[in-house]
Amino acid sequence: MFQIKPFFVIAGLCSLLALGGCGGGLDPNPGGNGPTTLSARLSNSDFYDSPSSRYYDIFVADALETGTARVAMRSDDFDTQFYVYEKGSDGEYTLIDSNDDADSSTTDSDDRFDVTYGNTYRILATSSLSDDQGSYQIRFSSELSKPAQVTTQDQVAKSSKKFSLPARSKK
């Protein structure tokens, strides 16, 4: 008689969860070409917006198709928030979307927005409150290319005033 070993049952369940995109609300594109998930950290070496007293990271991605893209961000260390900017034909970036809390039951951020094939998008990942730091995960749906993170050594991005964040209250 054939007997199933507990190890194989657990391994099989883990494989199904991995293929299904587990991660508590961070699966913007189940069944698609596959989302890109990045792990990052807000720290005092990141970009800093003085008016709102918030650290932020910048990610750049191109639209691989015209449609609706999705970005989801979560953290156990802080209340997440992100801003999406689209590059115009004049080279300037315009704010097209932002999300603080996906819904009233979470401090994770998750939102959909329209993208146009070939256009470039900058996603600013930050906290909702001032001076927060910590680890987070951010996921981009397959409508966007694998994002590149802009470093603080990129002086053009660092000196840019076009990415000022709205003021938020102190803790």
matplotlib code that plots the C-alpha trace (Angstrom):
import matplotlib.pyplot as plt

x = [0.0, 1.2, 1.8, 2.2, 4.9, 4.2, 7.3, 6.0, 2.6, 4.2, 6.6, 3.7, 1.7, 4.7, 5.1, 1.5, 1.7, 4.8, 3.2, 0.1, 1.9, 1.5, 2.4, -0.7, -2.1, 1.1, 0.1, -1.0, -0.9, -1.8, -1.6, 0.2, 3.8, 4.7, 5.1, 8.5, 8.9, 11.8, 12.9, 14.3, 14.8, 14.0, 17.0, 18.8, 21.0, 18.0, 16.4, 14.9, 12.1, 12.7, 9.2, 7.4, 10.4, 10.2, 12.7, 11.9, 13.2, 12.7, 12.1, 11.9, 10.0, 8.7, 5.2, 5.4, 1.8, -1.0, -3.5, -3.8, -0.7, -0.6, 1.8, 1.6, 3.8, 3.9, 6.0, 6.0, 8.1, 6.0, 2.8, 3.6, 2.8, 3.8, 3.5, 3.5, 4.8, 4.6, 7.2, 5.7, 6.9, 8.6, 10.7, 8.9, 7.2, 3.5, 1.9, -0.7, -1.5, -0.7, -1.8, -1.5, -3.6, -5.1, -8.3, -9.3, -8.0, -4.4, -1.5, -0.1, -0.5, -2.0, -3.4, -4.0, -3.3, -3.4, -0.1, 0.8, 3.1, 6.7, 6.1, 8.4, 7.1, 8.8, 7.4, 8.4, 8.2, 7.9, 6.2, 3.0, 4.5, 7.6, 11.1, 10.0, 12.7, 12.6, 12.3, 9.6, 8.6, 7.2, 5.7, 5.1, 2.7, 3.9, 2.6, 5.7, 9.3, 11.6, 12.1, 15.5, 16.1, 17.6, 20.4, 21.1, 24.3, 22.2, 22.6, 20.0, 17.3, 18.6, 18.5, 15.2, 12.4, 9.7, 9.5, 8.6, 6.2, 3.1, 3.5, 2.4, 2.1, 4.8, 4.4]
y = [0.0, 3.5, 5.8, 9.6, 11.0, 14.2, 15.8, 15.5, 16.9, 19.9, 20.4, 20.1, 22.7, 25.1, 24.7, 25.5, 28.6, 29.8, 29.3, 31.0, 34.1, 34.0, 37.1, 38.6, 41.0, 41.5, 39.6, 42.1, 39.8, 36.2, 34.0, 36.6, 36.8, 37.3, 40.3, 41.6, 41.8, 43.8, 44.0, 47.4, 49.5, 53.2, 54.6, 57.8, 57.3, 57.5, 60.4, 62.8, 65.3, 68.1, 69.6, 66.3, 64.9, 61.6, 59.2, 57.7, 55.4, 55.9, 53.0, 53.5, 51.2, 51.3, 50.2, 46.9, 47.3, 49.7, 48.9, 48.9, 48.3, 47.6, 48.4, 46.9, 47.8, 46.3, 46.6, 45.3, 48.4, 51.4, 52.6, 52.4, 55.0, 55.3, 57.9, 57.2, 59.7, 59.5, 61.0, 63.3, 64.1, 67.2, 65.1, 66.3, 63.9, 64.3, 62.7, 60.3, 58.1, 57.6, 55.2, 55.3, 52.4, 49.8, 49.8, 50.6, 47.2, 47.6, 50.1, 48.4, 50.2, 48.7, 50.5, 50.2, 52.9, 53.3, 52.9, 53.5, 51.2, 52.7, 55.4, 55.7, 55.7, 56.6, 55.1, 56.8, 54.4, 56.1, 56.0, 57.7, 59.3, 61.4, 60.0, 56.4, 53.8, 50.1, 47.2, 46.8, 44.8, 46.4, 44.5, 45.7, 43.9, 42.5, 45.5, 47.2, 46.3, 45.1, 48.3, 49.8, 51.5, 55.0, 55.5, 58.6, 59.0, 59.9, 63.7, 64.6, 62.7, 63.7, 67.4, 67.3, 69.4, 67.7, 64.8, 66.8, 64.8, 66.3, 67.3, 64.8, 65.1, 64.1, 60.9]
z = [0.0, -0.9, 2.0, 1.7, 3.9, 5.9, 4.4, 0.9, 1.9, 3.5, 0.5, -1.9, 0.0, 0.1, -3.6, -4.3, -2.1, -3.8, -7.2, -6.0, -5.0, -1.2, 0.7, 2.2, -0.3, -2.2, -5.3, -7.9, -10.9, -10.1, -13.1, -15.3, -16.4, -12.8, -10.7, -9.4, -5.7, -4.2, -0.6, 0.5, 3.6, 4.4, 6.3, 7.0, 4.0, 1.6, -0.1, 2.5, 2.0, 4.6, 4.4, 5.3, 7.3, 5.4, 3.9, 0.5, -2.2, -5.9, -8.4, -12.1, -14.5, -18.1, -19.1, -21.1, -22.3, -22.1, -19.4, -15.6, -13.5, -9.8, -7.0, -3.5, -0.6, 2.9, 6.0, 9.6, 10.6, 9.5, 7.8, 4.1, 1.4, -2.3, -5.1, -8.8, -11.3, -15.1, -17.3, -19.9, -23.4, -22.0, -19.7, -16.5, -14.1, -13.1, -10.0, -11.3, -8.3, -4.6, -1.9, 1.9, 3.1, 0.8, 3.0, 6.6, 7.9, 7.0, 6.9, 3.7, 0.4, -2.7, -5.8, -9.5, -12.1, -15.9, -17.8, -21.4, -23.3, -23.4, -20.9, -17.9, -14.3, -11.0, -7.9, -4.6, -1.6, 1.8, 5.1, 6.0, 9.1, 9.5, 10.2, 10.0, 9.0, 8.4, 6.0, 3.4, 0.4, -2.8, -5.7, -9.2, -11.6, -14.9, -16.9, -15.6, -16.4, -13.6, -11.7, -11.1, -7.8, -8.0, -5.6, -3.5, -5.5, -8.5, -8.1, -10.7, -8.9, -5.5, -6.3, -8.0, -6.4, -8.5, -6.0, -2.9, -0.7, 0.9, 4.5, 7.2, 10.9, 13.3, 15.4]

ax = plt.figure().add_subplot(projection="3d")
ax.plot(x, y, z, "-o")
ax.set_aspect("equal")
plt.show()
